[in-house]
């Protein structure tokens, strides 16, 4: 059975996409690390890399997420992801606009 999921956030850059997903097929699961995932997709090869969540901070219109791999700050329009690979300026896009190729890559990762 293929996992089902809902895209919560979709942030895009010409080289990468950052996507938060919530699995919707694990009804009885209490462990949030098995339900929520932040995923980095490299567009050049459509490679999925899960981000290791450390902390969250939500302030009015600004969101911050810290991962072992880098830090993400965003609002409803734009964001920035800092990692050892560099700084990526991101655009926030409606979750339903994630390209099918990326949805398929996420689905394959979650299997």
Secondary structure in CASP SS format (residue, H / E / C, confidence):
PFRMAT SS
TARGET T0000
AUTHOR 0000-0000-0000
METHOD secondary structure of the structure
MODEL  1
X C 1.00
X C 1.00
X C 1.00
X C 1.00
X E 1.00
X E 1.00
X E 1.00
X E 1.00
X E 1.00
X E 1.00
X E 1.00
X E 1.00
X C 1.00
X C 1.00
X C 1.00
X E 1.00
X E 1.00
X E 1.00
X E 1.00
X E 1.00
X E 1.00
X E 1.00
X E 1.00
X C 1.00
X C 1.00
X C 1.00
X C 1.00
X C 1.00
X C 1.00
X C 1.00
X C 1.00
X H 1.00
X H 1.00
X H 1.00
X C 1.00
X E 1.00
X E 1.00
X E 1.00
X E 1.00
X E 1.00
X E 1.00
X E 1.00
X C 1.00
X C 1.00
X C 1.00
X C 1.00
X E 1.00
X E 1.00
X E 1.00
X E 1.00
X E 1.00
X C 1.00
X E 1.00
X E 1.00
X E 1.00
X E 1.00
X E 1.00
X E 1.00
X E 1.00
X C 1.00
X C 1.00
X E 1.00
X E 1.00
X E 1.00
X E 1.00
X E 1.00
X E 1.00
X C 1.00
X C 1.00
X E 1.00
X E 1.00
X E 1.00
X E 1.00
X E 1.00
X C 1.00
X C 1.00
X C 1.00
X E 1.00
X E 1.00
X E 1.00
X E 1.00
X E 1.00
X E 1.00
X C 1.00
X C 1.00
X E 1.00
X E 1.00
X E 1.00
X E 1.00
X E 1.00
X E 1.00
X E 1.00
X E 1.00
X C 1.00
X H 1.00
X H 1.00
X H 1.00
X C 1.00
X C 1.00
X H 1.00
X H 1.00
X H 1.00
X H 1.00
X H 1.00
X H 1.00
X H 1.00
X H 1.00
X H 1.00
X H 1.00
X H 1.00
X C 1.00
END
